[in-house]
Amino acid sequence: MEVVMLWLFPWIFQCVSVRADSIIHIGAIFEGNAAKDDEVFKQAVSDLNLNDDILQSEKITYSIKLIEANNPFHAVQEGIAVSRKEEYFQSNNSL
């Protein structure tokens, strides 16, 4: 039995040290007066990253932008900026 235990320990340590094969970057835009929304978003991403049944070899990263309330033009501008940052992020990680 002791031999089996010693044989299994290296396998266990190998499983723990596995790193993410791919990174998924997402962006979120919230109104500045909705303080709890970004905290809920961060917690949801954290929960997904910790759940190996959902994300086995991926990791989610995020960027959050806070905008002023009731300004749809600013929301569109930030959406474009976030999507450009995403394109830049993808092109640099594909090298």
Biopython code that builds the backbone (N, CA, C, O; Angstrom):
import numpy as np
from Bio.PDB.StructureBuilder import StructureBuilder

atoms = [
    (1, "MET", "N", (0.815, -1.200, 0.000)),
    (1, "MET", "CA", (0.000, 0.000, 0.000)),
    (1, "MET", "C", (0.860, 1.267, 0.000)),
    (1, "MET", "O", (0.498, 2.257, -0.635)),
    (2, "GLU", "N", (1.975, 1.244, 0.694)),
    (2, "GLU", "CA", (2.848, 2.408, 0.742)),
    (2, "GLU", "C", (3.434, 2.724, -0.624)),
    (2, "GLU", "O", (3.624, 3.893, -0.960)),
    (3, "VAL", "N", (3.719, 1.709, -1.409)),
    (3, "VAL", "CA", (4.266, 1.918, -2.745)),
    (3, "VAL", "C", (3.241, 2.614, -3.629)),
    (3, "VAL", "O", (3.591, 3.500, -4.409)),
    (4, "VAL", "N", (1.993, 2.224, -3.513)),
    (4, "VAL", "CA", (0.930, 2.850, -4.299)),
    (4, "VAL", "C", (0.798, 4.321, -3.920)),
    (4, "VAL", "O", (0.638, 5.176, -4.791)),
    (5, "MET", "N", (0.864, 4.613, -2.644)),
    (5, "MET", "CA", (0.758, 5.999, -2.193)),
    (5, "MET", "C", (1.894, 6.848, -2.759)),
    (5, "MET", "O", (1.659, 7.964, -3.221)),
    (6, "LEU", "N", (3.110, 6.336, -2.728)),
    (6, "LEU", "CA", (4.245, 7.076, -3.265)),
    (6, "LEU", "C", (4.115, 7.270, -4.766)),
    (6, "LEU", "O", (4.549, 8.291, -5.299)),
    (7, "TRP", "N", (3.536, 6.323, -5.434)),
    (7, "TRP", "CA", (3.357, 6.417, -6.877)),
    (7, "TRP", "C", (2.297, 7.463, -7.225)),
    (7, "TRP", "O", (2.411, 8.133, -8.251)),
    (8, "LEU", "N", (1.279, 7.611, -6.396)),
    (8, "LEU", "CA", (0.203, 8.561, -6.672)),
    (8, "LEU", "C", (0.589, 10.003, -6.353)),
    (8, "LEU", "O", (0.068, 10.920, -6.989)),
    (9, "PHE", "N", (1.466, 10.233, -5.411)),
    (9, "PHE", "CA", (1.802, 11.596, -5.028)),
    (9, "PHE", "C", (2.348, 12.444, -6.171)),
    (9, "PHE", "O", (1.925, 13.592, -6.305)),
    (10, "PRO", "N", (3.268, 11.946, -7.009)),
    (10, "PRO", "CA", (3.721, 12.790, -8.131)),
    (10, "PRO", "C", (2.585, 13.167, -9.075)),
    (10, "PRO", "O", (2.567, 14.275, -9.612)),
    (11, "TRP", "N", (1.640, 12.258, -9.281)),
    (11, "TRP", "CA", (0.511, 12.552, -10.164)),
    (11, "TRP", "C", (-0.349, 13.659, -9.564)),
    (11, "TRP", "O", (-0.808, 14.546, -10.283)),
    (12, "ILE", "N", (-0.567, 13.614, -8.274)),
    (12, "ILE", "CA", (-1.377, 14.643, -7.613)),
    (12, "ILE", "C", (-0.708, 16.005, -7.750)),
    (12, "ILE", "O", (-1.374, 16.992, -8.062)),
    (13, "PHE", "N", (0.586, 16.068, -7.525)),
    (13, "PHE", "CA", (1.287, 17.342, -7.636)),
    (13, "PHE", "C", (1.285, 17.862, -9.065)),
    (13, "PHE", "O", (1.248, 19.073, -9.283)),
    (14, "GLN", "N", (1.324, 16.966, -10.036)),
    (14, "GLN", "CA", (1.266, 17.397, -11.427)),
    (14, "GLN", "C", (-0.092, 18.009, -11.744)),
    (14, "GLN", "O", (-0.162, 18.995, -12.479)),
    (15, "CYS", "N", (-1.148, 17.459, -11.218)),
    (15, "CYS", "CA", (-2.489, 17.994, -11.481)),
    (15, "CYS", "C", (-2.650, 19.386, -10.879)),
    (15, "CYS", "O", (-3.299, 20.244, -11.478)),
    (16, "VAL", "N", (-2.085, 19.616, -9.735)),
    (16, "VAL", "CA", (-2.219, 20.907, -9.075)),
    (16, "VAL", "C", (-1.460, 21.991, -9.834)),
    (16, "VAL", "O", (-1.879, 23.149, -9.842)),
    (17, "SER", "N", (-0.360, 21.630, -10.466)),
    (17, "SER", "CA", (0.479, 22.636, -11.100)),
    (17, "SER", "C", (0.110, 22.919, -12.555)),
    (17, "SER", "O", (0.853, 23.617, -13.246)),
    (18, "VAL", "N", (-1.003, 22.403, -13.030)),
    (18, "VAL", "CA", (-1.419, 22.647, -14.414)),
    (18, "VAL", "C", (-1.819, 24.105, -14.567)),
    (18, "VAL", "O", (-2.547, 24.640, -13.730)),
    (19, "ARG", "N", (-1.353, 24.750, -15.622)),
    (19, "ARG", "CA", (-1.705, 26.150, -15.846)),
    (19, "ARG", "C", (-2.760, 26.249, -16.940)),
    (19, "ARG", "O", (-3.014, 25.279, -17.655)),
    (20, "ALA", "N", (-3.365, 27.406, -17.066)),
    (20, "ALA", "CA", (-4.417, 27.611, -18.059)),
    (20, "ALA", "C", (-3.840, 27.522, -19.470)),
    (20, "ALA", "O", (-2.797, 28.106, -19.763)),
    (21, "ASP", "N", (-4.531, 26.783, -20.338)),
    (21, "ASP", "CA", (-4.106, 26.661, -21.732)),
    (21, "ASP", "C", (-4.487, 27.890, -22.538)),
    (21, "ASP", "O", (-3.771, 28.276, -23.463)),
    (22, "SER", "N", (-5.604, 28.504, -22.195)),
    (22, "SER", "CA", (-6.023, 29.693, -22.929)),
    (22, "SER", "C", (-6.628, 30.706, -21.964)),
    (22, "SER", "O", (-7.187, 30.355, -20.925)),
    (23, "ILE", "N", (-6.498, 31.951, -22.336)),
    (23, "ILE", "CA", (-7.026, 33.047, -21.528)),
    (23, "ILE", "C", (-8.142, 33.720, -22.309)),
    (23, "ILE", "O", (-7.969, 34.085, -23.472)),
    (24, "ILE", "N", (-9.273, 33.879, -21.666)),
    (24, "ILE", "CA", (-10.423, 34.558, -22.258)),
    (24, "ILE", "C", (-10.531, 35.915, -21.577)),
    (24, "ILE", "O", (-10.747, 35.989, -20.368)),
    (25, "HIS", "N", (-10.382, 36.981, -22.343)),
    (25, "HIS", "CA", (-10.462, 38.326, -21.767)),
    (25, "HIS", "C", (-11.815, 38.934, -22.126)),
    (25, "HIS", "O", (-12.206, 38.953, -23.293)),
    (26, "ILE", "N", (-12.523, 39.429, -21.115)),
    (26, "ILE", "CA", (-13.819, 40.063, -21.345)),
    (26, "ILE", "C", (-13.799, 41.462, -20.745)),
    (26, "ILE", "O", (-13.024, 41.749, -19.833)),
    (27, "GLY", "N", (-14.650, 42.316, -21.261)),
    (27, "GLY", "CA", (-14.771, 43.674, -20.763)),
    (27, "GLY", "C", (-16.183, 43.933, -20.276)),
    (27, "GLY", "O", (-17.143, 43.363, -20.796)),
    (28, "ALA", "N", (-16.307, 44.787, -19.284)),
    (28, "ALA", "CA", (-17.616, 45.148, -18.745)),
    (28, "ALA", "C", (-17.675, 46.654, -18.537)),
    (28, "ALA", "O", (-16.689, 47.283, -18.153)),
    (29, "ILE", "N", (-18.845, 47.218, -18.798)),
    (29, "ILE", "CA", (-19.072, 48.650, -18.613)),
    (29, "ILE", "C", (-20.222, 48.814, -17.624)),
    (29, "ILE", "O", (-21.311, 48.276, -17.827)),
    (30, "PHE", "N", (-19.971, 49.559, -16.559)),
    (30, "PHE", "CA", (-20.990, 49.803, -15.546)),
    (30, "PHE", "C", (-21.105, 51.298, -15.296)),
    (30, "PHE", "O", (-20.135, 52.043, -15.429)),
    (31, "GLU", "N", (-22.316, 51.725, -14.928)),
    (31, "GLU", "CA", (-22.505, 53.106, -14.514)),
    (31, "GLU", "C", (-21.842, 53.298, -13.156)),
    (31, "GLU", "O", (-21.896, 52.418, -12.297)),
    (32, "GLY", "N", (-21.227, 54.441, -12.973)),
    (32, "GLY", "CA", (-20.493, 54.715, -11.742)),
    (32, "GLY", "C", (-21.337, 54.671, -10.487)),
    (32, "GLY", "O", (-20.819, 54.388, -9.406)),
    (33, "ASN", "N", (-22.637, 54.948, -10.607)),
    (33, "ASN", "CA", (-23.497, 54.958, -9.424)),
    (33, "ASN", "C", (-23.979, 53.558, -9.035)),
    (33, "ASN", "O", (-24.651, 53.404, -8.016)),
    (34, "ALA", "N", (-23.651, 52.551, -9.818)),
    (34, "ALA", "CA", (-24.042, 51.171, -9.517)),
    (34, "ALA", "C", (-22.830, 50.439, -8.936)),
    (34, "ALA", "O", (-22.231, 49.586, -9.590)),
    (35, "ALA", "N", (-22.486, 50.784, -7.710)),
    (35, "ALA", "CA", (-21.247, 50.297, -7.101)),
    (35, "ALA", "C", (-21.227, 48.782, -6.921)),
    (35, "ALA", "O", (-20.164, 48.169, -7.014)),
    (36, "LYS", "N", (-22.354, 48.180, -6.671)),
    (36, "LYS", "CA", (-22.387, 46.737, -6.411)),
    (36, "LYS", "C", (-22.242, 45.911, -7.686)),
    (36, "LYS", "O", (-21.806, 44.761, -7.626)),
    (37, "ASP", "N", (-22.599, 46.474, -8.833)),
    (37, "ASP", "CA", (-22.579, 45.698, -10.074)),
    (37, "ASP", "C", (-21.192, 45.170, -10.409)),
    (37, "ASP", "O", (-21.050, 44.009, -10.791)),
    (38, "ASP", "N", (-20.178, 45.996, -10.272)),
    (38, "ASP", "CA", (-18.837, 45.518, -10.613)),
    (38, "ASP", "C", (-18.337, 44.481, -9.612)),
    (38, "ASP", "O", (-17.571, 43.591, -9.981)),
    (39, "GLU", "N", (-18.757, 44.581, -8.352)),
    (39, "GLU", "CA", (-18.379, 43.568, -7.362)),
    (39, "GLU", "C", (-19.027, 42.223, -7.682)),
    (39, "GLU", "O", (-18.390, 41.176, -7.561)),
    (40, "VAL", "N", (-20.290, 42.256, -8.089)),
    (40, "VAL", "CA", (-20.983, 41.023, -8.474)),
    (40, "VAL", "C", (-20.313, 40.412, -9.698)),
    (40, "VAL", "O", (-20.136, 39.195, -9.769)),
    (41, "PHE", "N", (-19.943, 41.249, -10.657)),
    (41, "PHE", "CA", (-19.258, 40.787, -11.861)),
    (41, "PHE", "C", (-17.926, 40.123, -11.507)),
    (41, "PHE", "O", (-17.622, 39.037, -12.001)),
    (42, "LYS", "N", (-17.138, 40.771, -10.657)),
    (42, "LYS", "CA", (-15.847, 40.213, -10.246)),
    (42, "LYS", "C", (-16.028, 38.868, -9.550)),
    (42, "LYS", "O", (-15.262, 37.933, -9.781)),
    (43, "GLN", "N", (-17.045, 38.776, -8.697)),
    (43, "GLN", "CA", (-17.292, 37.526, -7.980)),
    (43, "GLN", "C", (-17.715, 36.419, -8.941)),
    (43, "GLN", "O", (-17.307, 35.269, -8.782)),
    (44, "ALA", "N", (-18.530, 36.762, -9.937)),
    (44, "ALA", "CA", (-18.961, 35.765, -10.921)),
    (44, "ALA", "C", (-17.771, 35.238, -11.722)),
    (44, "ALA", "O", (-17.663, 34.034, -11.952)),
    (45, "VAL", "N", (-16.890, 36.123, -12.142)),
    (45, "VAL", "CA", (-15.694, 35.694, -12.885)),
    (45, "VAL", "C", (-14.812, 34.825, -12.000)),
    (45, "VAL", "O", (-14.286, 33.809, -12.454)),
    (46, "SER", "N", (-14.649, 35.211, -10.759)),
    (46, "SER", "CA", (-13.847, 34.423, -9.829)),
    (46, "SER", "C", (-14.436, 33.027, -9.636)),
    (46, "SER", "O", (-13.707, 32.035, -9.633)),
    (47, "ASP", "N", (-15.754, 32.955, -9.475)),
    (47, "ASP", "CA", (-16.417, 31.658, -9.320)),
    (47, "ASP", "C", (-16.213, 30.778, -10.545)),
    (47, "ASP", "O", (-15.971, 29.577, -10.417)),
    (48, "LEU", "N", (-16.309, 31.369, -11.733)),
    (48, "LEU", "CA", (-16.077, 30.600, -12.959)),
    (48, "LEU", "C", (-14.643, 30.092, -13.033)),
    (48, "LEU", "O", (-14.411, 28.940, -13.400)),
    (49, "ASN", "N", (-13.693, 30.932, -12.690)),
    (49, "ASN", "CA", (-12.290, 30.522, -12.746)),
    (49, "ASN", "C", (-11.967, 29.403, -11.761)),
    (49, "ASN", "O", (-11.087, 28.582, -12.020)),
    (50, "LEU", "N", (-12.665, 29.365, -10.650)),
    (50, "LEU", "CA", (-12.405, 28.341, -9.638)),
    (50, "LEU", "C", (-13.138, 27.033, -9.899)),
    (50, "LEU", "O", (-12.824, 26.023, -9.269)),
    (51, "ASN", "N", (-14.105, 27.025, -10.810)),
    (51, "ASN", "CA", (-14.903, 25.832, -11.079)),
    (51, "ASN", "C", (-14.297, 25.048, -12.241)),
    (51, "ASN", "O", (-14.448, 25.434, -13.400)),
    (52, "ASP", "N", (-13.618, 23.957, -11.933)),
    (52, "ASP", "CA", (-12.977, 23.144, -12.966)),
    (52, "ASP", "C", (-13.979, 22.394, -13.836)),
    (52, "ASP", "O", (-13.629, 21.958, -14.933)),
    (53, "ASP", "N", (-15.212, 22.233, -13.375)),
    (53, "ASP", "CA", (-16.227, 21.581, -14.204)),
    (53, "ASP", "C", (-16.639, 22.466, -15.376)),
    (53, "ASP", "O", (-17.031, 21.955, -16.425)),
    (54, "ILE", "N", (-16.556, 23.770, -15.213)),
    (54, "ILE", "CA", (-16.949, 24.698, -16.278)),
    (54, "ILE", "C", (-15.750, 25.062, -17.139)),
    (54, "ILE", "O", (-15.796, 24.922, -18.361)),
    (55, "LEU", "N", (-14.690, 25.523, -16.518)),
    (55, "LEU", "CA", (-13.475, 25.918, -17.242)),
    (55, "LEU", "C", (-12.345, 24.984, -16.836)),
    (55, "LEU", "O", (-11.755, 25.134, -15.766)),
    (56, "GLN", "N", (-12.055, 24.031, -17.690)),
    (56, "GLN", "CA", (-11.046, 23.037, -17.337)),
    (56, "GLN", "C", (-9.632, 23.527, -17.610)),
    (56, "GLN", "O", (-8.732, 23.292, -16.804)),
    (57, "SER", "N", (-9.428, 24.198, -18.725)),
    (57, "SER", "CA", (-8.067, 24.640, -19.051)),
    (57, "SER", "C", (-8.031, 26.104, -19.482)),
    (57, "SER", "O", (-7.049, 26.556, -20.071)),
    (58, "GLU", "N", (-9.094, 26.840, -19.192)),
    (58, "GLU", "CA", (-9.162, 28.247, -19.549)),
    (58, "GLU", "C", (-9.177, 29.102, -18.290)),
    (58, "GLU", "O", (-9.517, 28.639, -17.201)),
    (59, "LYS", "N", (-8.804, 30.347, -18.469)),
    (59, "LYS", "CA", (-8.892, 31.324, -17.387)),
    (59, "LYS", "C", (-9.511, 32.591, -17.955)),
    (59, "LYS", "O", (-9.168, 33.019, -19.057)),
    (60, "ILE", "N", (-10.418, 33.185, -17.202)),
    (60, "ILE", "CA", (-11.064, 34.425, -17.620)),
    (60, "ILE", "C", (-10.361, 35.592, -16.932)),
    (60, "ILE", "O", (-10.167, 35.588, -15.716)),
    (61, "THR", "N", (-9.986, 36.587, -17.728)),
    (61, "THR", "CA", (-9.510, 37.855, -17.194)),
    (61, "THR", "C", (-10.508, 38.923, -17.623)),
    (61, "THR", "O", (-11.297, 38.697, -18.540)),
    (62, "TYR", "N", (-10.483, 40.064, -16.983)),
    (62, "TYR", "CA", (-11.480, 41.085, -17.301)),
    (62, "TYR", "C", (-10.909, 42.481, -17.127)),
    (62, "TYR", "O", (-9.910, 42.700, -16.442)),
    (63, "SER", "N", (-11.585, 43.408, -17.776)),
    (63, "SER", "CA", (-11.341, 44.825, -17.532)),
    (63, "SER", "C", (-12.699, 45.481, -17.342)),
    (63, "SER", "O", (-13.662, 45.152, -18.035)),
    (64, "ILE", "N", (-12.765, 46.398, -16.409)),
    (64, "ILE", "CA", (-14.019, 47.069, -16.064)),
    (64, "ILE", "C", (-13.858, 48.562, -16.300)),
    (64, "ILE", "O", (-12.851, 49.162, -15.925)),
    (65, "LYS", "N", (-14.868, 49.148, -16.929)),
    (65, "LYS", "CA", (-14.922, 50.600, -17.123)),
    (65, "LYS", "C", (-16.159, 51.120, -16.406)),
    (65, "LYS", "O", (-17.250, 50.566, -16.541)),
    (66, "LEU", "N", (-15.976, 52.184, -15.648)),
    (66, "LEU", "CA", (-17.098, 52.864, -15.005)),
    (66, "LEU", "C", (-17.381, 54.138, -15.784)),
    (66, "LEU", "O", (-16.471, 54.906, -16.094)),
    (67, "ILE", "N", (-18.654, 54.352, -16.097)),
    (67, "ILE", "CA", (-19.047, 55.533, -16.864)),
    (67, "ILE", "C", (-20.082, 56.318, -16.075)),
    (67, "ILE", "O", (-20.662, 55.818, -15.112)),
    (68, "GLU", "N", (-20.301, 57.548, -16.496)),
    (68, "GLU", "CA", (-21.323, 58.368, -15.838)),
    (68, "GLU", "C", (-22.712, 57.869, -16.246)),
    (68, "GLU", "O", (-22.907, 57.351, -17.346)),
    (69, "ALA", "N", (-23.652, 58.036, -15.345)),
    (69, "ALA", "CA", (-25.010, 57.547, -15.576)),
    (69, "ALA", "C", (-25.714, 58.361, -16.659)),
    (69, "ALA", "O", (-25.451, 59.551, -16.826)),
    (70, "ASN", "N", (-26.598, 57.711, -17.381)),
    (70, "ASN", "CA", (-27.462, 58.337, -18.391)),
    (70, "ASN", "C", (-26.686, 59.060, -19.484)),
    (70, "ASN", "O", (-27.091, 60.135, -19.928)),
    (71, "ASN", "N", (-25.585, 58.483, -19.915)),
    (71, "ASN", "CA", (-24.818, 59.056, -21.008)),
    (71, "ASN", "C", (-24.518, 57.945, -22.015)),
    (71, "ASN", "O", (-23.441, 57.350, -21.984)),
    (72, "PRO", "N", (-25.476, 57.666, -22.913)),
    (72, "PRO", "CA", (-25.287, 56.561, -23.859)),
    (72, "PRO", "C", (-24.111, 56.785, -24.808)),
    (72, "PRO", "O", (-23.489, 55.817, -25.244)),
    (73, "PHE", "N", (-23.792, 58.040, -25.137)),
    (73, "PHE", "CA", (-22.662, 58.307, -26.021)),
    (73, "PHE", "C", (-21.354, 57.841, -25.370)),
    (73, "PHE", "O", (-20.510, 57.234, -26.029)),
    (74, "HIS", "N", (-21.195, 58.128, -24.089)),
    (74, "HIS", "CA", (-20.008, 57.687, -23.361)),
    (74, "HIS", "C", (-19.951, 56.161, -23.293)),
    (74, "HIS", "O", (-18.876, 55.570, -23.395)),
    (75, "ALA", "N", (-21.109, 55.529, -23.121)),
    (75, "ALA", "CA", (-21.155, 54.064, -23.086)),
    (75, "ALA", "C", (-20.679, 53.472, -24.409)),
    (75, "ALA", "O", (-19.929, 52.496, -24.421)),
    (76, "VAL", "N", (-21.112, 54.060, -25.520)),
    (76, "VAL", "CA", (-20.686, 53.580, -26.836)),
    (76, "VAL", "C", (-19.181, 53.784, -27.011)),
    (76, "VAL", "O", (-18.488, 52.892, -27.499)),
    (77, "GLN", "N", (-18.678, 54.943, -26.618)),
    (77, "GLN", "CA", (-17.235, 55.202, -26.725)),
    (77, "GLN", "C", (-16.423, 54.181, -25.923)),
    (77, "GLN", "O", (-15.418, 53.662, -26.410)),
    (78, "GLU", "N", (-16.852, 53.903, -24.720)),
    (78, "GLU", "CA", (-16.135, 52.931, -23.883)),
    (78, "GLU", "C", (-16.256, 51.526, -24.459)),
    (78, "GLU", "O", (-15.309, 50.743, -24.390)),
    (79, "GLY", "N", (-17.409, 51.203, -25.023)),
    (79, "GLY", "CA", (-17.578, 49.894, -25.661)),
    (79, "GLY", "C", (-16.609, 49.702, -26.811)),
    (79, "GLY", "O", (-16.024, 48.630, -26.968)),
    (80, "ILE", "N", (-16.443, 50.734, -27.609)),
    (80, "ILE", "CA", (-15.483, 50.672, -28.721)),
    (80, "ILE", "C", (-14.060, 50.531, -28.179)),
    (80, "ILE", "O", (-13.271, 49.744, -28.701)),
    (81, "ALA", "N", (-13.736, 51.288, -27.139)),
    (81, "ALA", "CA", (-12.387, 51.211, -26.556)),
    (81, "ALA", "C", (-12.110, 49.822, -25.986)),
    (81, "ALA", "O", (-11.011, 49.292, -26.151)),
    (82, "VAL", "N", (-13.099, 49.231, -25.316)),
    (82, "VAL", "CA", (-12.930, 47.889, -24.749)),
    (82, "VAL", "C", (-12.755, 46.863, -25.860)),
    (82, "VAL", "O", (-11.925, 45.961, -25.743)),
    (83, "SER", "N", (-13.528, 46.989, -26.937)),
    (83, "SER", "CA", (-13.399, 46.019, -28.032)),
    (83, "SER", "C", (-12.051, 46.160, -28.733)),
    (83, "SER", "O", (-11.479, 45.159, -29.164)),
    (84, "ARG", "N", (-11.540, 47.363, -28.852)),
    (84, "ARG", "CA", (-10.205, 47.551, -29.444)),
    (84, "ARG", "C", (-9.125, 46.954, -28.548)),
    (84, "ARG", "O", (-8.168, 46.349, -29.030)),
    (85, "LYS", "N", (-9.291, 47.131, -27.243)),
    (85, "LYS", "CA", (-8.334, 46.542, -26.310)),
    (85, "LYS", "C", (-8.378, 45.020, -26.424)),
    (85, "LYS", "O", (-7.337, 44.367, -26.351)),
    (86, "GLU", "N", (-9.558, 44.453, -26.600)),
    (86, "GLU", "CA", (-9.708, 43.004, -26.764)),
    (86, "GLU", "C", (-9.009, 42.533, -28.032)),
    (86, "GLU", "O", (-8.322, 41.511, -28.014)),
    (87, "GLU", "N", (-9.173, 43.264, -29.134)),
    (87, "GLU", "CA", (-8.499, 42.895, -30.380)),
    (87, "GLU", "C", (-6.985, 42.946, -30.198)),
    (87, "GLU", "O", (-6.273, 42.060, -30.672)),
    (88, "TYR", "N", (-6.495, 43.966, -29.522)),
    (88, "TYR", "CA", (-5.057, 44.096, -29.269)),
    (88, "TYR", "C", (-4.559, 42.940, -28.407)),
    (88, "TYR", "O", (-3.502, 42.366, -28.668)),
    (89, "PHE", "N", (-5.334, 42.608, -27.382)),
    (89, "PHE", "CA", (-4.973, 41.531, -26.468)),
    (89, "PHE", "C", (-4.887, 40.208, -27.220)),
    (89, "PHE", "O", (-3.945, 39.441, -27.021)),
    (90, "GLN", "N", (-5.867, 39.935, -28.085)),
    (90, "GLN", "CA", (-5.873, 38.685, -28.846)),
    (90, "GLN", "C", (-4.715, 38.627, -29.825)),
    (90, "GLN", "O", (-4.083, 37.579, -29.960)),
    (91, "SER", "N", (-4.418, 39.713, -30.506)),
    (91, "SER", "CA", (-3.349, 39.688, -31.501)),
    (91, "SER", "C", (-1.980, 39.503, -30.845)),
    (91, "SER", "O", (-1.103, 38.866, -31.428)),
    (92, "ASN", "N", (-1.786, 40.042, -29.658)),
    (92, "ASN", "CA", (-0.498, 39.880, -28.977)),
    (92, "ASN", "C", (-0.340, 38.510, -28.340)),
    (92, "ASN", "O", (0.786, 38.040, -28.177)),
    (93, "ASN", "N", (-1.435, 37.859, -27.976)),
    (93, "ASN", "CA", (-1.345, 36.528, -27.382)),
    (93, "ASN", "C", (-1.257, 35.428, -28.418)),
    (93, "ASN", "O", (-0.925, 34.292, -28.080)),
    (94, "SER", "N", (-1.545, 35.736, -29.669)),
    (94, "SER", "CA", (-1.503, 34.703, -30.697)),
    (94, "SER", "C", (-0.102, 34.509, -31.255)),
    (94, "SER", "O", (0.127, 33.587, -32.038)),
    (95, "LEU", "N", (0.836, 35.359, -30.865)),
    (95, "LEU", "CA", (2.214, 35.251, -31.369)),
    (95, "LEU", "C", (2.948, 34.096, -30.767)),
    (95, "LEU", "O", (4.115, 33.871, -31.088)),
]
sb = StructureBuilder()
sb.init_structure("model")
sb.init_model(0)
sb.init_chain("A")
sb.init_seg("    ")
for serial, (resi, resn, name, xyz) in enumerate(atoms, 1):
    if name == "N":
        sb.init_residue(resn, " ", resi, " ")
    sb.init_atom(name, np.array(xyz, "f"), 0.0, 1.0, " ", f" {name:<3s}", serial, name[0])
structure = sb.get_structure()
